[in-house]
């Protein structure tokens, strides 16, 4: 046999653009042990199927839902697609549409294209949150779901979920909350975002983001069994009768890792991590402002700031993994692996480049 | 922090129903090192993005394609959905349909439901292969893709791919081959199944099945860039312009593990494994026949045999992980982890139960 060439995964020291992070050590260890198990075939892989049930129950606790329905998805994109798919399948209309703020993740664009559903994007207000009047004007009898974001990808904002839910339900549509990134931070804030804060129907909440689980571990949660049943297809030659997931074979490592992370960190570990992340974001925003750089106030640990394209490129060339908002602002996600020291070093490079 | 309760993943000793297997040690080792990398964000995780390019090139070699387009998917279901999605998006019709033999995997049913495409299933012949006359009769001007299976889930049969491709292209439809399970076995047989055997347009071929890679590692291959471009959506706030995958965040472990497995095993290791698997399947089929049990000839290492439901249940109670075909036959997949000793022990339990 040939020798396998070894590669070194880059470390996270200079990764400021990712919504994933270094997994909790217990989660890493558990994931490794389940790398060859397939929760997509629960009658064959019963152990990991049991772990998935425990993981969904724990996700429900975090999201304010007593008897959660759902499963561990490949990530937020799958969870968002599945929410729209369920809403489409449960609706009567032949011309389904969904309404989402322009701040919604691009996976909603993907979901609409894949599912042949019209996506109606509406403006946000000055605080980068869904404009309620615009949402009300956009919904109609063919609207199958309204999407709200709890922790937007670009500015970390939380849409007015209770008000959006009222608009959705008044229109006979489902209410889906995308908390893929924010879901493990928001329990420690005063924001109204969860199943306990409003009668929302479904949620995307990703252990592999702020849940500090290895990839792939997304979460799709639904209040009612009906939502999951709307996704089920028959499964001959599996010793289970149906499958409601978008993918077939799924990652046992993702399931075992997510459960281990949540068991290790919920709630105290996540609370401590949230406080550190937010403190780092506030520090970074303050340092930007002190340098006269226009900065978007970090409601959650995500900082956006106006930077010249040449400065951005120079920082990338200096080895920093950074990204931009659609309008070109520097965007830094203060994930658990992003230390105060890393941010100070980043600012030093910024000062050197701008001087 | 709470202590994480340790679970023991079941071992594979008695798993006779799975199309996944124990990963190659090099693949396991590489996967572990990339558990927190995300090939879905290539500008941030450049190393794993480079590994994915190498993995796709190697998959192309195995599938007979010189300059392969595509990516490492979560599995065969995603690859099948993406093939149908691309065909639908490239076609002109408002009422798209796909034509597949009844032996096609249930993921085609899922793909049709998700993508709002009509699925026309046609009968198979006495050899469990797509009936060409039935396929010809089913295709029309609204057919966007014909699906052929190279290694069916129930009987391990290989559809007449060149003839199906001719029917598809004569109808102006794309030709997709589902080689999710068979793709790492067929290069060592005389079957016509690959991009080199017929002008097929796309293929599903899964490293995490007979490629002996850890989950999740599926493969989506396309002959032309056009097919992948038909799947692309814009990606603001990623430092890459578009994303053609169905999921967003993806498993770095899957990518690194798949590449390591293929580097270690292609071609000699896979050839040796195929021969052992086929010899075990022939042995098992012979033993069944010697016991007067109706058995479907294993064209590939997959054995189906008629067994009384009570006997099947007794074998499951004895701890064997086995599954059934849609018509109720016992179905045993001779994967690399299934040893001759395990099969002999299974037969001993069978004799005890039937005596």
Interface residues (C-beta under 8 A of the other chain):
Chain A: X1 X2 X4 X5 X6 X7 X8 X9 X10 X12 X15 X17 X18 X19 X20 X21 X22 X23 X26 X28 X30 X31 X32 X33 X34 X35 X36 X37 X38 X40 X41 X43 X44 X45 X46 X47 X48 X51 X74 X75 X76 X77 X78 X81 X85 X89 X106 X107 X109 X110 X113 X114 X115 X116 X153 X154 X206 X208 X214 X215 X216 X218 X233 X234 X235 X236 X237 X238 X239 X243 X246 X247 X248 X249 X250 X251 X252 X253 X254 X256 X257 X260 X263 X264 X265 X268 X269 X321 X323 X324 X325 X326 X331
Chain B: X1 X2 X4 X5 X6 X7 X8 X9 X10 X12 X15 X17 X18 X19 X20 X21 X22 X23 X26 X28 X30 X31 X32 X33 X34 X35 X36 X37 X38 X40 X41 X43 X44 X45 X46 X47 X48 X51 X74 X75 X76 X77 X78 X81 X85 X89 X106 X107 X109 X110 X113 X114 X115 X116 X153 X154 X206 X208 X214 X215 X216 X218 X233 X234 X235 X236 X237 X238 X239 X243 X246 X247 X248 X249 X250 X251 X252 X253 X254 X256 X257 X260 X263 X264 X265 X268 X269 X321 X323 X324 X325 X326 X331
